[in-house]
Structure formats: C-alpha cells, structure tokens
Amino acid sequence: MERLLGVDDLNYRFETMMYFYLSWTDPRACPAIVESTAAVANGTKECALPCTSVGNDITCCDSVWLPSLDMVNVYSLPEDRLNPYGIGAFPLEANGTGCGVFWYSAVQATYFSPMSFAAFPFDLQHLEIQLAADLLVAAAIRRFVPSATSTRFIVRGDGDTVSGWDPLSVQIVPLKEPADEFFACVFAF
C-alpha cells in the first residue's frame, strides 16, 4: 500500500494507491523481449507494450505473457489516474534455459468493504482489496504466494495518511484452496 487516500465509513468505501508486484518463471519471456525489441529497433514492427511506462526505455514486451487479475470489490477507478507499470525478465541459469519475469503496476481505486462499528470508538477495521485470477488464465496459475507488504512503499513522512485512520498492518490472504486463485489484501486500521 502506497497511500490510504480516504475512508468513507458511511458508504463502506475506501480509496487507496497500491503497488502490485507479481513474479513468475517463463522460459519464453527472455527471448520474446529480445526478439520484440530487435524488431522495433530495426523498424519491422511497432511496440504495442513497452516494458515500462516511465522513462525512455526502448525494450518491448509485446510477446510476454502477463497474468490478468480481476479487482473483485472495486467501486470505481478515477478517470484521470496514472497507472505506472514495469515488466522485466532475467535469466535464472547461466545456460539461459530459465527466465524469471516480474511485473509491477500502481493502481489507484475506490473499493467497497464490510465494516463493523459495534465496538465504536474502540473498533478495528479490516478493509479488503479482493483480487482474483481471470478465469481464462487461472489454470496457468498454480498458486499465489503471499510476499512482502508495507504501508508506505515510496512516499515517506510522518503523520496520519488520513486523519483518524492509521494503517496497522497489511496482509495478503488466500481466499480459496487449493489453487489460491482468489486472494485479498487486508488492511487493519
């Protein structure tokens, strides 16, 4: 979580800026980036998916397989939002047979989430962002592995992110077994 932008407890909604980072192995990705980038450089094709949305990177990731995640409980996406992203691949073995792939994306959105105020003013809220693998690609995903989380990834500074709402923790929790194709980012406030 980069930043909690607002909480609308009357309508059970919250808005946040998140960075999602996914990684996997795909032996086709390294050669695909090399081939696509070379084709763009020699003028035989135009790149539809640059490997990054920022800077002047000239690498092309047109042929790299990317998973599709559905945001299950999203309420709205701002029309003027920027979604910076980056895609990369790196050899895993010296002989070049394995390839690690990563993809990150920043997403600003408003989500709806159940809240309980039974213990007000001493309540603790668990706000959720629920994500699911697209049904067409879910078979290719063996499982999600929860990893590092944080409450401020890039922007630093003291003070509340939103008055009265201090993030205490962030967890990534699988919601379905055994494939774990549904998971939630759970924030405790």
ROSE-472091 format. One record per residue: x, y, z of N, C-alpha, C, CB in turn. Coordinates in pm, whole numbers. Glycine has a CB too. Example, Ala and Ser with C-alpha at 12.3 -4.5 7.8 and 13.67 -1.06 7.14 Angstrom:
2
1319_-569_780_1230_-450_780_1320_-330_780_1131_-447_905 $
1285_-225_708_1367_-106_714_1290_3_787_1408_-60_572 $
//
This chain:
189
86_-118_0_0_0_0_89_122_0_-97_1_122 $
69_207_-99_145_331_-106_84_438_-16_153_382_-250 $
-46_455_-28_-110_561_47_-259_534_59_-86_696_-20 $
-312_549_180_-455_550_200_-501_691_169_-495_506_348 $
-593_706_74_-634_839_29_-762_888_95_-652_838_-120 $
-845_796_139_-969_837_203_-1050_718_247_-1050_924_111 $
-1132_740_353_-1223_638_402_-1361_701_414_-1175_578_539 $
-1460_640_351_-1598_684_357_-1675_577_434_-1659_707_212 $
-1671_589_568_-1732_486_652_-1885_484_640_-1693_506_796 $
-1948_594_602_-2093_596_586_-2137_506_470_-2143_739_562 $
-2053_496_366_-2087_415_249_-2000_290_236_-2074_499_124 $
-1923_259_339_-1839_139_342_-1743_133_224_-1927_14_344 $
-1673_244_201_-1577_253_92_-1446_312_142_-1633_337_-23 $
-1338_279_68_-1209_342_94_-1133_354_-37_-1126_262_200 $
-1045_453_-43_-965_476_-163_-817_466_-126_-997_615_-226 $
-742_400_-212_-601_381_-185_-521_378_-315_-579_251_-106 $
-391_404_-300_-294_386_-408_-213_263_-370_-202_514_-429 $
-215_162_-458_-147_35_-431_-42_10_-538_-248_-81_-425 $
66_-57_-500_161_-113_-596_147_-264_-589_309_-67_-567 $
112_-326_-700_105_-471_-707_230_-520_-780_-26_-519_-780 $
296_-618_-723_418_-675_-780_398_-825_-792_545_-641_-694 $
407_-876_-914_392_-1020_-938_519_-1072_-1004_267_-1050_-1026 $
557_-1194_-970_674_-1255_-1035_645_-1403_-1060_803_-1238_-948 $
710_-1458_-1164_690_-1598_-1202_804_-1639_-1294_551_-1619_-1272 $
806_-1764_-1332_905_-1812_-1427_836_-1844_-1560_980_-1938_-1372 $
905_-1811_-1669_854_-1838_-1802_973_-1842_-1897_749_-1731_-1847 $
1014_-1959_-1944_1133_-1968_-2029_1118_-1894_-2161_1164_-2112_-2056 $
997_-1860_-2201_974_-1789_-2328_995_-1639_-2317_834_-1816_-2378 $
993_-1583_-2196_992_-1438_-2179_1122_-1370_-2221_963_-1404_-2036 $
1237_-1422_-2180_1365_-1358_-2214_1385_-1348_-2364_1482_-1435_-2151 $
1371_-1460_-2439_1387_-1447_-2584_1278_-1360_-2649_1386_-1585_-2647 $
1158_-1361_-2594_1050_-1280_-2651_1083_-1131_-2643_917_-1309_-2579 $
1138_-1087_-2531_1174_-946_-2516_1287_-910_-2611_1215_-915_-2370 $
1386_-997_-2622_1499_-971_-2713_1449_-961_-2857_1606_-1083_-2702 $
1364_-1054_-2898_1313_-1054_-3037_1225_-934_-3065_1236_-1182_-3064 $
1133_-901_-2975_1044_-787_-2995_1121_-656_-2999_938_-781_-2885 $
1218_-641_-2907_1297_-519_-2902_1381_-504_-3029_1388_-519_-2779 $
1438_-614_-3078_1518_-609_-3202_1430_-572_-3322_1586_-746_-3227 $
1308_-626_-3328_1218_-595_-3438_1177_-447_-3437_1093_-684_-3431 $
1159_-392_-3317_1126_-249_-3307_1247_-166_-3348_1083_-214_-3162 $
1365_-206_-3304_1488_-131_-3335_1519_-130_-3484_1607_-190_-3259 $
1491_-242_-3553_1522_-245_-3697_1405_-198_-3783_1562_-385_-3738 $
1295_-155_-3719_1185_-95_-3792_1086_-190_-3854_1237_-10_-3895 $
1091_-320_-3820_997_-416_-3880_865_-425_-3805_1062_-552_-3887 $
857_-364_-3687_731_-363_-3613_727_-245_-3518_711_-495_-3535 $
606_-210_-3473_589_-109_-3370_556_-179_-3240_477_-6_-3408 $
604_-125_-3131_582_-187_-3000_447_-143_-2943_697_-150_-2902 $
362_-238_-2912_232_-210_-2851_242_-205_-2699_130_-315_-2894 $
342_-273_-2641_358_-277_-2495_504_-255_-2457_308_-412_-2439 $
544_-129_-2439_679_-104_-2390_695_-170_-2253_709_48_-2382 $
817_-207_-2218_841_-277_-2091_825_-187_-1969_978_-338_-2091 $
816_-58_-1988_791_33_-1877_711_153_-1925_923_79_-1812 $
635_211_-1835_555_329_-1870_628_457_-1839_423_327_-1795 $
743_448_-1776_819_568_-1738_955_567_-1804_834_577_-1585 $
1009_685_-1826_1144_695_-1882_1147_670_-2031_1235_598_-1814 $
1266_653_-2083_1287_634_-2226_1335_494_-2257_1387_735_-2278 $
1287_396_-2184_1326_258_-2207_1275_214_-2345_1272_165_-2095 $
1361_153_-2424_1322_113_-2559_1292_-36_-2570_1430_150_-2657 $
1291_-108_-2458_1260_-251_-2465_1111_-271_-2489_1305_-323_-2336 $
1078_-381_-2557_941_-410_-2596_898_-545_-2536_926_-410_-2751 $
784_-546_-2471_735_-668_-2404_606_-720_-2468_711_-640_-2256 $
588_-696_-2598_466_-740_-2668_435_-887_-2650_478_-710_-2814 $
535_-973_-2654_511_-1117_-2654_524_-1182_-2517_606_-1184_-2747 $
535_-1103_-2411_548_-1158_-2277_408_-1187_-2221_626_-1060_-2183 $
389_-1309_-2171_262_-1345_-2110_250_-1273_-1976_250_-1500_-2091 $
137_-1205_-1955_109_-1139_-1828_-21_-1194_-1772_100_-984_-1846 $
-24_-1223_-1642_-149_-1270_-1582_-250_-1157_-1580_-124_-1324_-1439 $
-375_-1193_-1574_-483_-1095_-1565_-548_-1111_-1428_-586_-1113_-1680 $
-554_-1002_-1354_-618_-1005_-1223_-744_-921_-1226_-522_-955_-1114 $
-852_-977_-1176_-977_-904_-1164_-983_-841_-1025_-1100_-997_-1189 $
-1021_-714_-1019_-1040_-648_-890_-1187_-667_-854_-1001_-493_-896 $
-1212_-761_-764_-1348_-807_-734_-1433_-701_-668_-1342_-929_-646 $
-1380_-630_-570_-1462_-536_-494_-1430_-389_-525_-1443_-560_-346 $
-1384_-362_-646_-1357_-223_-684_-1491_-152_-705_-1269_-216_-812 $
-1500_-31_-652_-1620_50_-668_-1602_145_-787_-1651_130_-539 $
-1485_208_-794_-1460_299_-906_-1310_321_-925_-1530_434_-882 $
-1276_360_-1047_-1140_398_-1083_-1146_542_-1131_-1080_302_-1194 $
-1057_630_-1080_-1060_769_-1125_-1027_777_-1274_-961_854_-1043 $
-1097_863_-1345_-1076_876_-1489_-940_935_-1523_-1184_962_-1549 $
-884_1018_-1437_-757_1084_-1467_-638_1017_-1399_-764_1228_-1426 $
-654_893_-1359_-547_823_-1287_-431_789_-1379_-602_696_-1221 $
-313_784_-1322_-195_734_-1390_-165_596_-1333_-72_830_-1373 $
-137_499_-1417_-104_365_-1371_36_329_-1420_-208_262_-1421 $
140_379_-1352_274_341_-1395_293_190_-1380_381_416_-1314 $
372_131_-1471_396_-12_-1466_538_-40_-1516_293_-90_-1551 $
582_-161_-1491_710_-208_-1543_707_-359_-1558_825_-165_-1452 $
771_-408_-1663_781_-551_-1689_928_-580_-1713_691_-596_-1812 $
977_-690_-1660_1116_-726_-1684_1136_-875_-1680_1207_-658_-1584 $
1245_-919_-1739_1279_-1061_-1740_1429_-1073_-1723_1230_-1132_-1871 $
1470_-1181_-1659_1612_-1203_-1633_1641_-1352_-1634_1654_-1141_-1497 $
1758_-1393_-1686_1792_-1536_-1689_1810_-1590_-1547_1921_-1558_-1772 $
1759_-1710_-1526_1774_-1775_-1395_1897_-1865_-1388_1650_-1856_-1363 $
1937_-1921_-1502_2054_-2009_-1507_2154_-1954_-1607_2013_-2154_-1545 $
2279_-1990_-1590_2386_-1942_-1677_2365_-1988_-1822_2522_-1990_-1626 $
2304_-2105_-1841_2284_-2155_-1977_2163_-2093_-2047_2267_-2305_-1973 $
2090_-2005_-1976_1979_-1932_-2036_1851_-2009_-2054_2021_-1882_-2165 $
1836_-2127_-1991_1715_-2206_-2010_1598_-2157_-1926_1743_-2350_-1979 $
1625_-2092_-1815_1517_-2042_-1730_1508_-1891_-1738_1539_-2086_-1584 $
1389_-1840_-1711_1370_-1695_-1718_1274_-1653_-1608_1318_-1651_-1858 $
1316_-1561_-1526_1229_-1503_-1424_1164_-1378_-1481_1308_-1471_-1295 $
1038_-1357_-1449_964_-1242_-1500_903_-1168_-1382_853_-1287_-1602 $
902_-1035_-1389_831_-957_-1289_745_-853_-1358_930_-889_-1190 $
641_-813_-1290_550_-710_-1341_497_-635_-1222_433_-772_-1426 $
511_-503_-1225_451_-422_-1119_359_-319_-1183_560_-352_-1033 $
259_-280_-1107_166_-178_-1154_113_-101_-1035_50_-242_-1235 $
101_28_-1051_40_112_-948_-107_130_-983_112_251_-937 $
-194_114_-884_-338_123_-909_-401_211_-802_-404_-18_-911 $
-470_316_-846_-550_398_-756_-695_361_-780_-525_551_-779 $
-766_328_-673_-906_288_-688_-981_308_-558_-916_141_-734 $
-1114_310_-570_-1203_309_-454_-1265_171_-446_-1313_422_-464 $
-1265_114_-326_-1315_-22_-303_-1428_-18_-201_-1202_-117_-253 $
-1520_-114_-209_-1619_-129_-103_-1575_-246_-15_-1763_-152_-162 $
-1600_-233_114_-1555_-334_209_-1647_-333_330_-1408_-310_250 $
-1681_-450_382_-1764_-452_503_-1687_-390_621_-1808_-597_537 $
-1760_-319_705_-1703_-260_825_-1797_-289_941_-1679_-106_809 $
-1741_-300_1060_-1823_-321_1179_-1789_-214_1281_-1800_-463_1239 $
-1892_-143_1329_-1872_-36_1425_-1931_-72_1561_-1935_94_1374 $
-1948_-202_1587_-2008_-248_1713_-1925_-207_1833_-2026_-399_1711 $
-1794_-195_1820_-1707_-159_1933_-1666_-11_1930_-1582_-247_1932 $
-1735_71_1850_-1701_213_1840_-1703_277_1978_-1799_287_1746 $
-1609_359_2013_-1498_415_1936_-1369_334_1945_-1471_555_1983 $
-1378_211_1990_-1257_127_2005_-1252_18_1899_-1253_64_2145 $
-1314_43_1785_-1320_-58_1680_-1190_-64_1600_-1437_-29_1586 $
-1169_-177_1538_-1056_-200_1448_-1116_-248_1316_-953_-306_1507 $
-1090_-176_1208_-1147_-211_1079_-1048_-291_995_-1190_-84_1004 $
-1100_-388_922_-1021_-467_827_-1077_-437_688_-1026_-621_860 $
-1009_-349_616_-1051_-312_482_-983_-406_384_-1016_-163_451 $
-1058_-455_286_-1006_-556_194_-1007_-508_50_-1087_-683_205 $
-902_-546_-21_-900_-538_-166_-898_-682_-213_-775_-454_-222 $
-1003_-726_-281_-1013_-865_-325_-975_-875_-472_-1156_-919_-301 $
-884_-968_-500_-835_-990_-636_-856_-1136_-673_-685_-951_-648 $
-878_-1160_-800_-896_-1297_-848_-826_-1312_-982_-1048_-1334_-861 $
-772_-1430_-1006_-714_-1460_-1137_-826_-1470_-1238_-630_-1591_-1134 $
-807_-1412_-1355_-902_-1422_-1463_-929_-1569_-1491_-851_-1348_-1590 $
-1054_-1607_-1508_-1089_-1748_-1527_-1021_-1810_-1648_-1238_-1762_-1540 $
-989_-1729_-1749_-925_-1784_-1868_-779_-1820_-1844_-934_-1685_-1981 $
-715_-1755_-1745_-574_-1784_-1719_-553_-1853_-1584_-492_-1657_-1724 $
-659_-1872_-1508_-644_-1932_-1375_-580_-2070_-1380_-780_-1941_-1307 $
-604_-2143_-1486_-546_-2277_-1498_-394_-2272_-1510_-605_-2350_-1619 $
-341_-2162_-1563_-195_-2148_-1578_-129_-2109_-1447_-162_-2045_-1686 $
-207_-2060_-1352_-152_-2015_-1225_-165_-2129_-1124_-224_-1887_-1173 $
-53_-2175_-1076_-53_-2286_-981_-96_-2240_-842_86_-2351_-973 $
-46_-2124_-798_-84_-2069_-668_-24_-1930_-652_-37_-2162_-553 $
-87_-1851_-569_-32_-1723_-529_48_-1745_-401_-145_-1615_-509 $
162_-1685_-394_246_-1694_-274_253_-1555_-213_390_-1749_-307 $
192_-1535_-97_200_-1403_-33_345_-1365_-7_120_-1402_99 $
374_-1237_-20_511_-1192_-2_513_-1062_77_583_-1174_-137 $
615_-984_54_636_-862_131_519_-764_116_766_-794_89 $
488_-698_223_385_-595_223_438_-475_299_252_-647_284 $
379_-360_275_419_-241_350_302_-143_351_546_-175_289 $
310_-45_441_206_57_446_248_185_377_168_85_590 $
374_198_344_423_310_263_542_259_184_463_435_351 $
525_252_53_627_192_-31_729_295_-79_563_124_-149 $
683_406_-133_773_507_-189_769_637_-110_738_534_-334 $
648_691_-90_634_819_-22_661_802_126_494_879_-45 $
753_880_180_788_872_322_740_997_395_942_856_340 $
733_991_525_695_1107_604_619_1065_728_612_1203_521 $
614_1154_823_543_1128_948_398_1170_937_611_1201_1064 $
317_1124_1031_179_1166_1039_83_1064_983_160_1296_969 $
-46_1090_1007_-152_1003_957_-159_1012_805_-288_1042_1019 $
-196_904_742_-223_911_599_-359_976_577_-218_770_535 $
-457_941_657_-589_1002_656_-626_1021_803_-696_914_577 $
-671_1138_839_-698_1170_979_-786_1064_1045_-764_1307_990 $
-735_1006_1152_-809_907_1228_-797_765_1176_-951_945_1231 $
-729_744_1065_-715_612_1006_-568_582_987_-790_602_871 $
-509_514_1082_-368_477_1075_-356_330_1037_-296_505_1209 $
-288_299_927_-271_157_892_-182_87_993_-214_142_751 $
-229_-25_1047_-152_-103_1144_-79_-218_1077_-242_-155_1254 $
-140_-278_974_-77_-391_906_-140_-411_768_-90_-520_990 $
-66_-483_687_-114_-525_555_-85_-673_544_-46_-443_437 $
-185_-751_503_-167_-895_485_-221_-934_348_-239_-974_597 $
-160_-1038_290_-213_-1098_168_-263_-1236_207_-104_-1105_52 $
-392_-1258_188_-456_-1379_239_-524_-1455_126_-559_-1343_348 $
-484_-1582_100_-557_-1663_0_-700_-1688_49_-485_-1799_-26 $
-797_-1680_-41_-937_-1697_-4_-998_-1828_-52_-1017_-1583_-56 $
-924_-1903_-133_-979_-2028_-186_-866_-2129_-197_-1048_-2006_-325 $
-890_-2248_-154_-792_-2357_-164_-842_-2457_-266_-768_-2425_-26 $
-761_-2538_-332_-617_-2546_-317_-542_-2455_-412_-573_-2686_-337 $
-605_-2402_-517_-530_-2328_-618_-499_-2185_-576_-607_-2326_-748 $
-569_-2133_-475_-547_-1997_-428_-560_-1894_-540_-410_-1986_-364 $
-658_-1912_-628_-667_-1815_-735_-742_-1689_-694_-733_-1878_-854 $
-796_-1687_-572_-856_-1566_-516_-774_-1527_-394_-1006_-1588_-479 $
-743_-1399_-382_-674_-1355_-263_-714_-1213_-231_-522_-1365_-280 $
-687_-1171_-108_-724_-1039_-64_-606_-972_3_-844_-1045_31 $
-594_-843_-18_-503_-760_59_-587_-706_174_-436_-644_-27 $
-553_-736_296_-632_-696_412_-555_-592_490_-668_-817_502 $
-618_-478_514_-556_-369_588_-624_-357_722_-562_-236_511 $
-550_-351_829_-606_-328_962_-586_-181_998_-541_-421_1069 $
-694_-113_1036_-690_28_1075_-754_46_1210_-760_117_971 $
//
